[in-house]
Amino acid sequence: MRNMKPLNQPPMQPAPSDAASEQPKVKQVPKWVTGCVISIFVIGAGMLVYRQWYSEPATGEAIELKDGDIVPRSPGALARQFAPPPEGVRYNRNKDGAIVRADDVEMRVNLPAPKHELSDLSIYYVRNYMTGEQSALFAAKTRIVADNSTAKYVGATAEQRKALKAIGWPNMAVSDADRERMKALWTDFATAKTPDAQGTAEDAIVNALRDIGDANRDKTKTIVDARCDQITSILTSDQIEKFKTMGQAKSSPPKSTVAKINAKG
């Protein structure tokens, strides 16, 4: 009975041979193939970004510009859309300043610490008071005064740059009475005790700001016209044109095709 084998004992497995223990070898991918694949992905991503943000639109491609869109300054850039800020009062992060917006007019309020009381305010237009040509003239004026390379490129003299520097930015012509009115309205808003009272005061300050912008629009445009006349009296038309075309690639003249005829005989 001692020599009997126990029941349900699994049969003995043969020892694995050397051939069965060997694993199949995996062929390594050459490094140059990996590099090519990575390069293709990088180039493709770069082309996609360039096409979306920097390349010129395709022929026949329509670009819809809505209110508040920025028209690209260079022909190779697409329009960058953004939602215009809402009307009302917006404090900055440190609560030491605020912006009041009413349509295309803004008022910047300075509230220095520690009491954060109104110390100064400025009222200005953010758009719709200059034409595109006038904006380009002021861009040329500012860049030529500030940048020596630009002044050298357009051929502006030291006298021209000095005269351009004396031309100030055409700010809105706000009367002292309007400024005092806005200070009083801001005080009403800042000292309002309840949300309803603050909302009423905010509506009052926005409406007053809009009225000031409407009343001063024609006067401000007159100032813009006069300043632009000053700029064009200082810079020549050639200098202004050189500034407009600055940075653009120069097109090479077409090469003439010469046909060579071999005479027979």
C-alpha positions as CSV (number, residue, x, y, z in Angstrom):
1,M,0.0,0.0,0.0
2,R,2.9,2.3,0.6
3,N,4.0,2.0,-3.1
4,M,0.7,3.2,-4.5
5,K,0.6,6.6,-6.1
6,P,-1.8,9.2,-4.7
7,L,-4.9,9.9,-6.6
8,N,-5.4,13.1,-8.7
9,Q,-1.7,13.9,-8.9
10,P,-0.8,15.8,-12.1
11,P,1.5,14.1,-14.4
12,M,5.1,15.2,-14.4
13,Q,5.9,17.9,-17.0
14,P,9.0,17.5,-19.1
15,A,11.8,20.0,-18.5
16,P,11.6,22.9,-21.1
17,S,14.1,22.6,-23.8
18,D,16.4,25.4,-24.7
19,A,14.5,26.1,-28.0
20,A,11.2,26.5,-26.1
21,S,12.7,28.9,-23.5
22,E,14.1,31.3,-26.1
23,Q,11.8,34.3,-26.7
24,P,11.4,35.7,-30.2
25,K,13.6,38.7,-30.8
26,V,11.9,42.0,-31.6
27,K,13.4,44.0,-34.4
28,Q,14.5,47.4,-33.2
29,V,13.1,50.4,-35.2
30,P,16.0,52.5,-36.5
31,K,16.5,55.8,-34.8
32,W,16.2,57.8,-38.1
33,V,12.7,56.4,-38.6
34,T,11.6,57.6,-35.2
35,G,13.2,61.0,-35.9
36,C,11.3,61.3,-39.2
37,V,8.0,60.5,-37.5
38,I,8.5,63.1,-34.8
39,S,9.6,65.7,-37.4
40,I,6.5,65.1,-39.5
41,F,4.2,65.7,-36.4
42,V,6.1,68.8,-35.4
43,I,6.0,70.2,-39.0
44,G,2.3,69.4,-39.3
45,A,1.4,71.1,-36.0
46,G,3.4,74.2,-37.0
47,M,1.7,74.4,-40.4
48,L,-1.7,74.2,-38.7
49,V,-0.8,77.0,-36.2
50,Y,0.5,79.2,-39.0
51,R,-2.5,78.6,-41.2
52,Q,-4.9,79.4,-38.4
53,W,-3.3,82.6,-37.0
54,Y,-0.7,84.0,-39.3
55,S,-1.2,83.1,-43.0
56,E,-3.3,85.1,-45.4
57,P,-6.8,83.8,-46.0
58,A,-7.3,81.7,-49.1
59,T,-8.7,83.2,-52.2
60,G,-12.5,83.5,-51.9
61,E,-12.4,82.8,-48.1
62,A,-14.8,85.1,-46.2
63,I,-13.8,86.5,-42.8
64,E,-16.7,87.8,-40.8
65,L,-15.9,90.7,-38.5
66,K,-18.3,91.5,-35.7
67,D,-18.5,94.5,-33.5
68,G,-15.5,94.6,-31.3
69,D,-13.2,92.7,-33.6
70,I,-9.6,93.9,-34.2
71,V,-8.6,94.2,-37.9
72,P,-5.1,92.8,-38.3
73,R,-2.4,95.4,-38.8
74,S,-0.4,93.1,-41.1
75,P,-1.8,91.4,-44.2
76,G,-0.7,88.0,-43.0
77,A,-2.7,88.0,-39.7
78,L,-6.3,87.0,-39.3
79,A,-8.8,89.0,-37.3
80,R,-8.6,88.3,-33.6
81,Q,-12.0,88.4,-32.1
82,F,-12.8,89.3,-28.5
83,A,-15.9,90.2,-26.6
84,P,-16.1,93.9,-25.8
85,P,-16.2,94.6,-22.1
86,P,-19.6,95.2,-20.7
87,E,-20.8,98.6,-19.6
88,G,-20.5,99.5,-16.0
89,V,-17.8,99.7,-13.3
90,R,-14.9,97.2,-13.2
91,Y,-12.3,97.4,-10.4
92,N,-8.8,96.1,-10.9
93,R,-7.3,93.3,-8.9
94,N,-5.8,95.5,-6.2
95,K,-8.9,97.7,-5.8
96,D,-6.6,100.8,-6.3
97,G,-8.2,101.7,-9.6
98,A,-11.4,101.2,-11.7
99,I,-12.7,101.5,-15.3
100,V,-16.1,102.8,-16.1
101,R,-17.3,101.8,-19.6
102,A,-20.2,103.4,-21.5
103,D,-20.4,102.3,-25.2
104,D,-17.1,103.6,-26.8
105,V,-16.2,105.9,-23.9
106,E,-14.2,104.9,-20.8
107,M,-13.3,106.7,-17.5
108,R,-10.2,105.5,-15.6
109,V,-10.4,106.2,-11.9
110,N,-7.3,106.2,-9.6
111,L,-7.9,105.0,-6.1
112,P,-4.6,104.9,-4.3
113,A,-4.1,103.1,-1.0
114,P,-4.6,103.2,1.9
115,K,-8.1,104.8,1.9
116,H,-8.7,104.1,-1.8
117,E,-10.4,107.4,-2.3
118,L,-10.6,109.0,-5.7
119,S,-7.5,111.0,-6.5
120,D,-7.8,111.5,-10.3
121,L,-9.8,110.5,-13.3
122,S,-9.4,110.5,-17.0
123,I,-12.1,110.3,-19.7
124,Y,-11.3,109.1,-23.2
125,Y,-12.6,107.4,-26.3
126,V,-11.5,103.8,-27.0
127,R,-12.7,103.7,-30.6
128,N,-14.8,105.3,-33.3
129,Y,-13.3,108.7,-33.2
130,M,-10.4,108.2,-35.7
131,T,-10.4,106.9,-39.2
132,G,-8.0,104.2,-40.3
133,E,-5.8,106.7,-42.1
134,Q,-5.6,108.9,-39.0
135,S,-4.7,106.0,-36.8
136,A,-1.9,105.1,-39.3
137,L,-0.6,108.6,-39.1
138,F,-0.4,108.6,-35.3
139,A,1.2,105.2,-35.4
140,A,3.9,106.6,-37.7
141,K,4.3,109.6,-35.5
142,T,4.7,107.6,-32.3
143,R,7.1,105.0,-33.9
144,I,9.3,107.5,-35.6
145,V,9.7,109.5,-32.4
146,A,10.4,106.5,-30.1
147,D,12.4,104.2,-32.4
148,N,15.8,105.3,-33.9
149,S,15.7,102.4,-36.5
150,T,12.3,103.4,-37.8
151,A,13.4,107.1,-38.0
152,K,16.5,106.1,-39.9
153,Y,14.5,103.8,-42.3
154,V,12.1,106.5,-43.3
155,G,14.8,109.2,-43.4
156,A,13.4,111.4,-40.6
157,T,15.7,114.2,-39.4
158,A,16.3,115.3,-35.9
159,E,14.2,118.4,-36.5
160,Q,11.3,116.3,-37.8
161,R,11.4,114.0,-34.8
162,K,11.5,116.9,-32.4
163,A,8.5,118.5,-34.1
164,L,6.6,115.2,-34.0
165,K,7.3,114.8,-30.3
166,A,5.6,118.1,-29.6
167,I,2.3,116.8,-31.0
168,G,0.2,115.4,-28.2
169,W,-2.3,112.6,-28.4
170,P,-5.8,114.0,-29.3
171,N,-7.6,113.4,-26.0
172,M,-11.2,114.1,-25.4
173,A,-11.9,117.8,-24.5
174,V,-13.6,117.4,-21.2
175,S,-14.7,120.5,-19.3
176,D,-14.0,121.1,-15.6
177,A,-17.7,121.0,-14.9
178,D,-18.0,117.5,-16.5
179,R,-15.1,116.3,-14.4
180,E,-16.6,117.6,-11.2
181,R,-19.9,116.0,-12.2
182,M,-18.3,112.6,-12.7
183,K,-16.4,112.9,-9.4
184,A,-19.6,113.5,-7.6
185,L,-21.3,110.5,-9.3
186,W,-18.4,108.3,-8.4
187,T,-18.6,109.3,-4.8
188,D,-22.3,108.4,-4.8
189,F,-21.5,105.0,-6.3
190,A,-18.6,104.3,-3.9
191,T,-20.6,105.2,-0.8
192,A,-23.8,103.4,-1.7
193,K,-24.9,101.2,1.3
194,T,-27.1,98.7,-0.5
195,P,-26.9,96.7,-3.7
196,D,-30.0,98.5,-5.1
197,A,-28.5,101.9,-4.3
198,Q,-25.2,100.9,-5.8
199,G,-26.9,99.6,-9.0
200,T,-28.8,102.9,-9.4
201,A,-25.6,104.9,-8.9
202,E,-23.8,102.8,-11.4
203,D,-26.5,103.4,-14.0
204,A,-26.3,107.1,-13.3
205,I,-22.5,107.2,-13.8
206,V,-22.7,105.1,-17.0
207,N,-25.4,107.4,-18.5
208,A,-23.5,110.5,-17.6
209,L,-20.3,109.2,-19.2
210,R,-22.2,108.3,-22.4
211,D,-23.6,111.9,-22.5
212,I,-20.2,113.4,-22.1
213,G,-18.8,111.2,-24.9
214,D,-21.7,112.2,-27.3
215,A,-21.3,115.9,-26.4
216,N,-17.5,116.0,-27.0
217,R,-17.3,113.8,-30.1
218,D,-17.3,116.5,-32.7
219,K,-14.8,118.7,-30.8
220,T,-12.5,115.7,-30.4
221,K,-12.6,114.9,-34.1
222,T,-11.7,118.5,-34.8
223,I,-8.6,118.1,-32.6
224,V,-7.7,114.8,-34.4
225,D,-8.0,116.5,-37.8
226,A,-5.7,119.4,-36.7
227,R,-3.1,117.0,-35.2
228,C,-3.1,114.9,-38.4
229,D,-2.6,118.1,-40.5
230,Q,0.5,118.8,-38.3
231,I,1.9,115.4,-38.9
232,T,1.5,115.5,-42.7
233,S,3.1,119.0,-42.7
234,I,6.2,117.6,-41.0
235,L,6.6,114.2,-42.7
236,T,6.7,114.0,-46.5
237,S,4.4,111.7,-48.4
238,D,7.4,109.5,-49.3
239,Q,8.3,109.1,-45.6
240,I,4.7,108.2,-44.7
241,E,4.6,105.6,-47.5
242,K,7.9,104.1,-46.5
243,F,6.5,103.6,-43.0
244,K,3.4,101.9,-44.3
245,T,5.5,99.5,-46.3
246,M,8.1,98.9,-43.6
247,G,8.7,95.2,-43.0
248,Q,7.0,94.1,-46.2
249,A,8.9,91.8,-48.6
250,K,10.1,93.6,-51.7
251,S,9.0,92.0,-54.9
252,S,11.8,91.4,-57.4
253,P,11.3,92.7,-60.9
254,P,10.2,90.0,-63.4
255,K,13.0,88.5,-65.4
256,S,12.9,89.0,-69.1
257,T,12.8,85.8,-71.1
258,V,15.3,85.8,-73.9
259,A,14.6,83.4,-76.8
260,K,17.6,82.0,-78.5
261,I,17.0,81.3,-82.1
262,N,19.5,79.1,-83.9
263,A,19.6,80.2,-87.6
264,K,20.1,77.5,-90.1
265,G,22.2,77.6,-93.2
